[in-house]
Amino acid sequence: MVQQTEFTLSAFKRGCHLITSHIVSRLPELPDAGLLQVFIKHTSAGLTLNENADPSVRRDMDYILDNVVPARDPGYVHTLEGDDDMPAHAKSSLIGSSVTIPITSGRLNLGTWQGIYLCEFRDYGGPRKIVVTIVS
């Protein structure tokens, strides 16, 4: 059986944000076993799984990504939407647009320190559309 729902998350400032509770609060009752896929419908933000306990991990992720894909590189051609746009597209491709999490005993089977991150790569990205698919 497949269930699917779509919703919009309020805008987040630029950076990596722990959104596990935002996702879980919008889920229907989960099956005993299955898979949850979370997909973001945007090309300038991404989703990933990472540390959910220490906020400094999220700051370090921002630092690392900003160094891997710097803003205002003179080689960028796609610049009409602002200095943060092309780097946002590249970071989105590096991080990815979805995560898949096993469902066990009706709950997300995340590791002790794992959480779902929304990585917002634009200064003003706006609300973000999320599609959640549950396969049982």
Backbone as CSV, one residue per row, in Angstrom:
resi,resn,N_x,N_y,N_z,CA_x,CA_y,CA_z,C_x,C_y,C_z
1,MET,0.834,-1.178,0.000,0.000,0.000,0.000,0.885,1.249,0.000
2,VAL,0.460,2.270,-0.708,1.196,3.528,-0.774,0.274,4.662,-0.344
3,GLN,0.763,5.486,0.563,0.061,6.706,0.973,0.966,7.884,0.640
4,GLN,0.354,8.995,0.269,1.155,10.173,-0.056,0.436,11.425,0.411
5,THR,1.222,12.352,0.922,0.675,13.636,1.342,1.673,14.728,0.989
6,GLU,1.145,15.908,0.752,1.986,17.066,0.428,1.610,18.201,1.365
7,PHE,2.603,18.934,1.825,2.358,20.078,2.693,3.473,21.092,2.485
8,THR,3.276,22.269,3.044,4.247,23.348,2.910,4.814,23.690,4.281
9,LEU,6.131,23.748,4.357,6.803,24.208,5.572,6.996,25.711,5.478
10,SER,6.827,26.400,6.578,7.099,27.835,6.624,8.557,28.096,6.265
11,ALA,8.827,29.314,5.843,10.188,29.688,5.438,11.165,29.556,6.607
12,PHE,12.351,29.091,6.278,13.460,29.034,7.219,14.548,29.971,6.726
13,LYS,15.317,30.525,7.640,16.461,31.334,7.221,17.510,30.409,6.615
14,ARG,18.461,30.988,5.936,19.537,30.221,5.328,20.244,29.387,6.392
15,GLY,20.520,28.126,6.063,21.222,27.245,6.986,20.579,25.871,7.049
16,CYS,21.142,25.021,7.892,20.633,23.665,8.096,19.741,23.655,9.334
17,HIS,18.537,23.100,9.175,17.530,23.139,10.236,16.996,21.738,10.497
18,LEU,16.891,21.371,11.763,16.335,20.091,12.157,14.812,20.159,12.032
19,ILE,14.236,19.331,11.158,12.793,19.405,10.894,12.067,18.091,11.186
20,THR,12.708,17.180,11.877,12.086,15.879,12.142,10.690,16.044,12.743
21,SER,10.559,16.885,13.751,9.252,17.049,14.408,8.226,17.672,13.463
22,HIS,8.663,18.558,12.562,7.750,19.152,11.580,7.181,18.069,10.654
23,ILE,8.040,17.121,10.275,7.615,16.043,9.383,6.700,15.073,10.128
24,VAL,7.149,14.603,11.278,6.387,13.604,12.036,4.995,14.123,12.397
25,SER,4.883,15.403,12.724,3.582,15.958,13.120,2.572,15.962,11.974
26,ARG,3.033,15.825,10.747,2.130,15.849,9.594,1.874,14.462,9.002
27,LEU,2.433,13.434,9.618,2.276,12.084,9.099,0.972,11.451,9.582
28,PRO,0.358,10.637,8.712,-0.763,9.823,9.181,-0.209,8.697,10.062
29,GLU,-1.080,7.863,10.575,-0.618,6.703,11.338,0.290,5.862,10.435
30,LEU,1.449,5.495,10.971,2.420,4.740,10.187,2.139,3.247,10.267
31,PRO,2.480,2.508,9.204,2.297,1.059,9.238,3.305,0.412,10.191
32,ASP,3.096,-0.848,10.482,4.014,-1.571,11.356,5.412,-1.623,10.744
33,ALA,5.484,-1.798,9.434,6.779,-1.854,8.742,6.618,-1.209,7.372
34,GLY,7.673,-0.570,6.918,7.633,0.058,5.603,8.753,1.056,5.431
35,LEU,8.526,1.982,4.510,9.501,3.032,4.202,8.800,4.378,4.134
36,LEU,9.494,5.394,4.591,9.038,6.771,4.468,10.030,7.502,3.573
37,GLN,9.524,8.110,2.511,10.366,8.969,1.687,9.873,10.392,1.863
38,VAL,10.815,11.302,2.094,10.515,12.726,2.214,11.237,13.416,1.065
39,PHE,10.497,14.188,0.263,11.021,14.828,-0.945,10.716,16.315,-0.891
40,ILE,11.683,17.148,-1.234,11.491,18.593,-1.297,11.390,19.009,-2.762
41,LYS,10.362,19.804,-3.099,10.080,20.174,-4.486,10.761,21.491,-4.872
42,HIS,12.049,21.579,-4.593,12.772,22.818,-4.875,14.201,22.493,-5.296
43,THR,14.803,23.422,-6.048,16.172,23.214,-6.536,17.193,24.086,-5.826
44,SER,16.782,24.752,-4.750,17.735,25.594,-4.008,17.686,25.295,-2.505
45,ALA,17.213,24.098,-2.179,17.214,23.601,-0.806,17.378,22.094,-0.896
46,GLY,17.717,21.457,0.212,17.918,20.018,0.199,17.497,19.381,1.505
47,LEU,17.478,18.044,1.499,17.171,17.260,2.684,18.306,16.269,2.927
48,THR,18.617,16.060,4.194,19.619,15.062,4.550,19.354,14.577,5.966
49,LEU,20.009,13.497,6.341,19.963,12.990,7.709,21.298,13.281,8.365
50,ASN,21.238,13.756,9.611,22.480,14.007,10.324,22.194,14.155,11.808
51,GLU,23.188,14.575,12.551,23.148,14.702,14.009,21.979,15.561,14.482
52,ASN,21.231,15.038,15.452,20.075,15.786,15.939,20.285,16.383,17.330
53,ALA,21.436,16.173,17.955,21.629,16.595,19.347,22.390,17.912,19.480
54,ASP,23.475,18.062,18.771,24.351,19.222,18.945,24.166,20.206,17.793
55,PRO,23.608,21.393,18.053,23.371,22.382,16.987,24.646,22.848,16.285
56,SER,25.802,22.656,16.908,27.042,23.092,16.247,27.307,22.274,14.987
57,VAL,26.759,21.066,14.894,26.912,20.279,13.670,26.260,21.013,12.506
58,ARG,25.076,21.575,12.735,24.385,22.302,11.661,25.171,23.533,11.231
59,ARG,25.752,24.248,12.182,26.583,25.408,11.830,27.816,24.981,11.044
60,ASP,28.437,23.866,11.464,29.606,23.369,10.744,29.247,22.906,9.332
61,MET,28.063,22.295,9.181,27.620,21.902,7.840,27.507,23.132,6.935
62,ASP,26.929,24.208,7.459,26.836,25.455,6.688,28.224,25.939,6.286
63,TYR,29.149,25.915,7.230,30.519,26.368,6.983,31.172,25.530,5.884
64,ILE,31.043,24.217,5.995,31.653,23.316,5.010,31.061,23.553,3.624
65,LEU,29.733,23.600,3.539,29.094,23.788,2.232,29.436,25.143,1.624
66,ASP,29.522,26.174,2.443,29.899,27.495,1.934,31.331,27.512,1.413
67,ASN,32.193,26.680,1.969,33.567,26.597,1.473,33.683,25.730,0.234
68,VAL,32.861,24.690,0.142,32.872,23.833,-1.045,32.271,24.570,-2.243
69,VAL,31.197,25.341,-1.989,30.494,26.071,-3.054,30.377,27.534,-2.617
70,PRO,31.400,28.326,-2.906,31.379,29.727,-2.462,30.403,30.590,-3.273
71,ALA,29.912,31.635,-2.636,29.067,32.616,-3.319,29.939,33.544,-4.158
72,ARG,29.313,34.203,-5.121,29.967,35.237,-5.935,31.227,34.778,-6.651
73,ASP,31.278,33.528,-7.060,32.418,33.062,-7.849,32.323,33.717,-9.226
74,PRO,33.395,34.324,-9.712,33.322,35.019,-11.004,33.050,34.097,-12.184
75,GLY,33.180,32.789,-11.993,32.906,31.845,-13.071,31.434,31.507,-13.249
76,TYR,30.584,31.878,-12.287,29.160,31.574,-12.398,28.537,32.390,-13.523
77,VAL,27.708,31.747,-14.322,26.981,32.399,-15.404,25.533,32.685,-14.978
78,HIS,24.944,31.771,-14.239,23.552,31.897,-13.775,23.536,32.796,-12.532
79,THR,23.397,34.104,-12.757,23.497,35.061,-11.646,22.322,36.041,-11.565
80,LEU,21.349,35.939,-12.457,20.271,36.927,-12.500,19.395,36.917,-11.249
81,GLU,19.330,35.783,-10.532,18.463,35.694,-9.357,19.193,35.993,-8.058
82,GLY,20.415,36.462,-8.140,21.137,36.840,-6.933,22.399,36.025,-6.702
83,ASP,23.251,36.546,-5.826,24.534,35.901,-5.528,24.381,34.530,-4.871
84,ASP,23.247,34.294,-4.223,23.066,33.021,-3.523,22.378,31.961,-4.386
85,ASP,21.928,32.317,-5.594,21.110,31.382,-6.374,21.906,30.222,-6.951
86,MET,22.960,30.489,-7.711,23.721,29.395,-8.318,24.376,28.526,-7.255
87,PRO,24.981,29.106,-6.206,25.505,28.235,-5.150,24.407,27.371,-4.513
88,ALA,23.186,27.917,-4.404,22.083,27.144,-3.836,21.745,25.934,-4.709
89,HIS,21.740,26.123,-6.025,21.472,24.994,-6.933,22.549,23.920,-6.790
90,ALA,23.798,24.331,-6.737,24.896,23.361,-6.624,24.837,22.618,-5.290
91,LYS,24.601,23.341,-4.199,24.510,22.699,-2.876,23.324,21.740,-2.827
92,SER,22.219,22.110,-3.446,21.051,21.243,-3.491,21.377,19.926,-4.190
93,SER,22.143,20.010,-5.273,22.538,18.782,-5.974,23.488,17.930,-5.134
94,LEU,24.363,18.574,-4.385,25.297,17.831,-3.533,24.584,17.152,-2.369
95,ILE,23.673,17.842,-1.725,22.961,17.297,-0.562,21.856,16.339,-0.993
96,GLY,21.096,16.697,-1.994,20.013,15.849,-2.480,18.648,16.401,-2.101
97,SER,17.634,15.854,-2.757,16.280,16.363,-2.583,15.372,15.416,-1.808
98,SER,15.904,14.290,-1.328,15.046,13.369,-0.588,15.842,12.532,0.397
99,VAL,15.117,12.012,1.375,15.670,11.032,2.315,14.653,9.897,2.436
100,THR,15.148,8.702,2.682,14.302,7.529,2.886,14.640,6.938,4.239
101,ILE,13.601,6.677,5.028,13.788,6.202,6.397,12.932,4.952,6.593
102,PRO,13.501,3.886,7.173,12.685,2.707,7.450,11.653,2.989,8.549
103,ILE,10.534,2.312,8.440,9.489,2.353,9.466,9.482,0.984,10.132
104,THR,9.600,0.973,11.438,9.602,-0.263,12.214,8.696,-0.079,13.418
105,SER,7.808,-1.017,13.636,6.866,-0.961,14.763,6.094,0.359,14.795
106,GLY,5.724,0.848,13.613,4.912,2.054,13.521,5.629,3.352,13.813
107,ARG,6.969,3.314,13.820,7.759,4.527,14.105,8.907,4.652,13.117
108,LEU,9.396,5.873,12.923,10.586,6.059,12.096,11.759,5.393,12.796
109,ASN,12.492,4.585,12.059,13.604,3.831,12.635,14.914,4.588,12.379
110,LEU,15.005,5.749,13.020,16.213,6.573,12.936,17.197,6.148,14.016
111,GLY,18.480,6.386,13.767,19.486,6.147,14.788,19.306,7.124,15.940
112,THR,19.923,6.804,17.066,19.787,7.611,18.278,20.030,9.087,18.023
113,TRP,21.025,9.415,17.237,21.412,10.818,17.036,21.029,11.336,15.660
114,GLN,20.162,10.635,14.934,19.792,11.071,13.588,18.522,11.908,13.589
115,GLY,18.527,12.914,12.718,17.353,13.729,12.489,17.315,14.165,11.043
116,ILE,16.145,14.626,10.606,15.970,15.117,9.236,16.312,16.600,9.212
117,TYR,17.212,16.962,8.317,17.597,18.360,8.123,16.951,18.904,6.851
118,LEU,16.429,20.114,6.926,16.147,20.911,5.741,17.321,21.871,5.612
119,CYS,18.010,21.797,4.513,19.133,22.697,4.251,18.640,23.789,3.312
120,GLU,18.483,24.972,3.853,18.010,26.123,3.078,19.244,26.864,2.573
121,PHE,19.390,26.930,1.258,20.586,27.518,0.667,20.378,28.934,0.150
122,ARG,19.144,29.432,0.157,18.871,30.807,-0.270,18.749,31.704,0.952
123,ASP,19.094,32.977,0.771,18.906,33.940,1.856,17.421,34.122,2.152
124,TYR,16.597,34.112,1.105,15.149,34.258,1.242,14.463,33.202,0.382
125,GLY,14.536,31.963,0.804,14.001,30.853,0.012,12.491,30.749,0.020
126,GLY,11.872,31.242,1.078,10.415,31.182,1.167,9.921,29.828,1.651
127,PRO,8.601,29.662,1.689,8.022,28.383,2.106,8.491,27.258,1.177
128,ARG,8.598,26.053,1.733,9.097,24.911,0.952,8.058,23.796,0.924
129,LYS,7.795,23.285,-0.290,6.814,22.218,-0.484,7.480,20.857,-0.281
130,ILE,6.830,20.031,0.513,7.337,18.711,0.869,6.313,17.661,0.446
131,VAL,6.785,16.567,-0.149,5.953,15.417,-0.459,6.468,14.254,0.374
132,VAL,5.544,13.626,1.116,5.878,12.474,1.942,5.153,11.259,1.373
133,THR,5.922,10.195,1.127,5.350,8.954,0.613,5.652,7.827,1.597
134,ILE,4.627,7.091,1.962,4.754,5.967,2.879,4.422,4.698,2.110
135,VAL,5.349,3.753,2.123,5.153,2.476,1.450,5.138,1.393,2.518
136,SER,4.081,0.582,2.523,4.007,-0.502,3.508,3.843,-1.838,2.816
